[in-house]
Amino acid sequence: MNQASYPFFRVIQNHVAEAARRMDLAPDIGALLSQPRTELVVHFPVRNDAGELCMFTGYRVQHNNLLGPFKGGIRYHPDVNVDEIKALAALMTWKCALLDIPFGGAKGAVKCDPRQLSANERMRVTRRFTHALGRNIGPDHDIPAPDVGTGPSEMAWMMDTYMNSVGVLEKNAQRGVVTGKPLACGGSHGRAKATGQGVAHCVEEWAREHRLALKGTRVIIQGFGNVGGHAAILLSALGVSVVAVGDHTGYLVQPKGLDVHALSEHVRVHGGVRNYGGAELCSRDQFFAAEAEFFVPAALENQVSSHEAGLLRVRAVVEGANGPISPEGEAELTARGVDVVPDILANAGGVTVSYYEWLQNKRSERWTLEEVDAKLEWAMLRAYRRVSEQAKQMGTNRRIAAYSLALAALREGYEARGIFP
Ligand code: NAD
């Protein structure tokens, strides 16, 4: 199925519905959570380096803010559409609720291919998009962060544009309008690697739970960007051998284990894993069929359908990406006894450290890397163990257990507050 016709939002809603059914959730609460609060589409002009005027389309979907300000990344990709952004926004609501972070869920995007834009063009697109969003974002209302195709530079430009749109006296209180900023702009130590770090904690904890010595195990990783690249380096430091990787440029296999630092440098210089000398080029199918204990998807949604699930020879999939497994893929994995650590748990390290960054901005503090790392580890292990326990108690898989914990947090909030007015 191509990405445009993949009903991503419905897939997420079906997970919610399954969890709601098992926990006897009141229909009112299901109804309240069935659609996002706001779906914003903006069209804005930007001049390219040749001086031509180009129109761009941007999105911001605000799913739910019961537990706190809307929170979620900004994606730059040529194929984005509203359904995908709705799904990603909803995932943020569930993730924050599961991790007990006082944020709601949102997601945004600009339909563009960032690889085809110069740094100056990306800056103008980012600034104009931020201007178009206007007061729909804000440090106490809706807080963007990086996602696929964006990083600290885009966050610095967003912050600067937003700060310059308010009065000078309020300017410095606006720093927390985005997270994932460079350190020099009020970013947090440990944010860049946070999502990969959270993935590594889940792999470690899964191994502990299954009495498997982590050292000497193998992992295959799809996507070698922010999440996949950091996960590779952190897992490799724990003694896990990265035996196959892949990205939009191709797939590589190296049964003896890749030198992840050298590969990382290759990706930084060349923009992808292809042509890296230390491994063999292989097909996408050969990548999925590579022998390993773990698979970390860290690219896009809908990458593992029944075909890929049938090829996988791993014991556990730890979802660095959002929504990487289709329902057919999940059914196949379940039938084959492959365990899945779901996205709303496994990749929650990013939003967790984003929360820490936001807190540091609010308090004008700078935490050390050691402080951030220790807090993140505590938060990830607590959430992991709660999900494992819930899965045992409910007799479900980890995904439905994670959704049910998140839903329970929202149910409590709605029951206490009632419906306004
Ligand atoms: P990124 O842009 O840094 O990297 C994306 C990677 O995916 C790149 O290596 C790219 O080559 C690869 N890719 C793109 N299209 C592909 C294709 N068709 N086939 C194979 N590989 C492909 O993005 P990221 O921030 O690392 O995000 C990756 C995933 O993790 C996304 O699902 C994102 O929503 C999720 N995520 C990111 C964060 C974060 O903090 N950045 C947090 C939580 C979840």
Residues whose N, C-alpha, C, O or C-beta is under 5 A from the ligand:
A	BS01	NAD	P146 D147 V148 G149 T195 G223 F224 G225 N226 V227 G228 G246 D247 H248 A298 A299 L300 G320 A321 N322 N347 G350
